[in-house]
Amino acid sequence: MRIIRTDKQKDNLAKYWWDLSKIMVAALVVAPFAKPEAVDLKAVGLGICSGILSVLFGHLLDGKEIKS
């Protein structure tokens, strides 16, 4: 049984992972710098790592070749 049945579902799931990576980086990396005294290096590291993982999932799902 395939979970992703159509190209449209695959594209939507890839977009979801790309958007999720932007939200994670914004919430865990950029936002704490608004209050410099509240910067937690563990949260910043977690945000960077989870953002990178989400980008990788989105890239793997997207996987289209660009033909020129």
N, C-alpha and C positions, 0 to 999 in steps of 0.2 A: 504494500500500500504506500503510495507516494503522498507525502504531505503537501508538497508544492506541485500543483498539477498544471498550471499554465505559466506562460512567460509573464503575464500581468501580475500574478501572485508573487513571482520571483522578484520582479521589479519593485513592487510595493514593499516587500520584506527588506530588500536592499536599501530602499529609501528610509525605511524605519530605522535600520541600524545606523545609517549616516546621521539622521536627525538625533538619534539617541546619543551618539558620540558628541555632537555639538552641545547638547543639554548637559551631559556629564562634565564636560570641560568647563562650561560656563558656570555651573553650580559649584563644582569642587575646586576649580583652579582659579578662575577669574574673580568670582564673587568675594572670596576671603580677602583679597587685596583692597577691597573697599574700606575695610577696617584692618589696617596693618597690625594692630595688636592682637587680632584674633586669628592670624594665619597659623594653621596647623600643618606642619610639613607632611604628616602622615596622610591627611586628607588631600593635600595637593598631589602627593605621589599616587594615591589611590585614583584620583581624578585623571591623572595623566595615563596611568596604566589601563583603566577601564575605557577611557576615550580611545586609546590605541587599539584595544581589543575590539571595540565596536566598529571602528573604521575598517579593521581587517575583515570582520564578518560581512560588513557591507560590501567591501571590495570583492570578496570571494563570491558572494551571491550575485553581484552585478556582472562580473566576468565577461563583458562584451568586448569584442574586438572592434576597433575603429578602422574602417576601410575607407581610404581616400581615393 
